[in-house]
Protein backbone atom coordinates (compact mmCIF):
# COMPACT_ATOMS: atom_id res chain seq x y z
CA UNK A 1 0.00 0.00 0.00
CA UNK A 2 0.97 3.64 0.41
CA UNK A 3 2.85 5.23 3.24
CA UNK A 4 1.40 8.13 5.23
CA UNK A 5 3.55 10.62 3.27
CA UNK A 6 2.46 9.19 -0.07
CA UNK A 7 -1.19 9.31 0.94
CA UNK A 8 -0.84 12.95 2.04
CA UNK A 9 0.88 13.84 -1.23
CA UNK A 10 -1.91 12.22 -3.23
CA UNK A 11 -4.56 14.06 -1.20
CA UNK A 12 -2.82 17.39 -1.77
CA UNK A 13 -2.57 16.64 -5.48
CA UNK A 14 -6.29 15.88 -5.72
CA UNK A 15 -7.14 19.08 -3.82
CA UNK A 16 -5.07 21.08 -6.32
CA UNK A 17 -6.86 19.38 -9.21
CA UNK A 18 -10.22 20.14 -7.62
CA UNK A 19 -9.30 23.84 -7.41
CA UNK A 20 -8.32 23.87 -11.08
CA UNK A 21 -11.57 22.21 -12.14
CA UNK A 22 -13.63 24.62 -10.01
CA UNK A 23 -11.97 27.58 -11.70
CA UNK A 24 -12.52 26.04 -15.13
CA UNK A 25 -16.24 25.52 -14.54
CA UNK A 26 -16.85 28.91 -12.95
CA UNK A 27 -18.01 32.19 -14.45
CA UNK A 28 -14.80 32.68 -16.42
CA UNK A 29 -15.82 30.05 -18.97
CA UNK A 30 -19.32 31.51 -19.17
CA UNK A 31 -17.83 34.88 -20.08
CA UNK A 32 -15.56 33.29 -22.66
CA UNK A 33 -18.47 31.52 -24.30
CA UNK A 34 -20.19 34.82 -25.01
CA UNK A 35 -19.31 35.85 -28.52
CA UNK A 36 -19.83 39.16 -30.23
CA UNK A 37 -19.06 42.63 -29.00
CA UNK A 38 -16.39 43.40 -26.47
CA UNK A 39 -17.46 44.82 -23.10
CA UNK A 40 -18.24 48.52 -23.42
CA UNK A 41 -18.86 48.35 -27.17
CA UNK A 42 -21.49 50.67 -28.60
CA UNK A 43 -24.48 49.29 -30.50
CA UNK A 44 -24.86 49.93 -34.23
CA UNK A 45 -27.72 52.35 -33.71
CA UNK A 46 -25.75 54.51 -31.27
CA UNK A 47 -22.50 54.23 -33.22
CA UNK A 48 -23.97 55.42 -36.49
CA UNK A 49 -26.81 57.68 -35.35
CA UNK A 50 -24.79 60.85 -35.93
CA UNK A 51 -23.92 59.76 -39.47
CA UNK A 52 -27.51 59.11 -40.51
CA UNK A 53 -28.03 62.80 -41.30
CA UNK A 54 -24.82 63.28 -43.26
CA UNK A 55 -25.06 59.93 -45.08
CA UNK A 56 -21.40 59.09 -44.45
CA UNK A 57 -20.16 55.57 -44.90
CA UNK A 58 -20.49 53.30 -41.90
CA UNK A 59 -17.41 52.82 -39.73
CA UNK A 60 -18.61 49.40 -38.62
CA UNK A 61 -16.40 46.66 -40.10
CA UNK A 62 -19.35 44.39 -40.88
CA UNK A 63 -21.31 47.10 -42.69
CA UNK A 64 -18.65 49.52 -43.90
CA UNK A 65 -19.92 49.49 -47.50
CA UNK A 66 -23.40 50.60 -46.49
CA UNK A 67 -25.06 53.85 -45.49
CA UNK A 68 -25.27 54.33 -41.73
CA UNK A 69 -28.46 54.20 -39.73
CA UNK A 70 -30.47 51.30 -41.06
CA UNK A 71 -27.32 49.92 -42.77
CA UNK A 72 -29.02 49.67 -46.14
CA UNK A 73 -27.05 49.45 -49.37
CA UNK A 74 -25.69 52.77 -50.61
N, C-alpha and C positions, 0 to 999 in steps of 0.2 A: 504494500500500500504506500501511501504518502506519509512523509514526516510532517510534524506540526509546521515547520517553516515552509514546506512545499504547499501545504494546504492554505496557509495564510497568503502566500504569493498568488495562488490561483484565485482566491477570494478577492484580493485586491485587483487582479487583472479583470475579473468579471465585473467588478464595480466600475472600473474605468470604461469598459465596453458599454455598460448600461448608461453611463453619462453621455457617451458619444451618441448612442442611439436615441436618447431623449432629446438631445440637441437637434439631431437630424429630423426627428418627427415633430418638432415644435413649430412655432409660427414663422421661423426663417424660411422653411420650405414652402409654406403657404404664400409668403410674399414673393418668392422666386417663381412660383407657378403662375402668378399674374403676369400676363403679357400685355403689351400695348404701351401706353404713354408712361413716361418716367414721372415720379412724384413731383408735383408742382407744375406739371405741364398745363398749358392753356388749351381749352377746347377750340375746335375749328371756328365755331361761331364767334368766340371772343377774339381769337387771333386775327381773324380777317374782317371783323365788323367795320373797322376804320377804312378798309380798302374797298368796301362795297360801293361807296359813293364815287371814288375816283376811278374804279374799274381796273386798278392795277392787277398785275399777275399775282397769283397766290404764292406765298412764301413756304407753304406746306410742301414737304418733299413728295407726298403721295399725290397731291393735286396741283403741282406747280405749273402745269400747262393749261390751267382752267382759270376762269374769272372768279375772284373771291366772293364770298357771301354764300350763295347756294352751291358753289363749286360746279357750275354748269360749264359746258364747253364754250370756249371763246369764239 
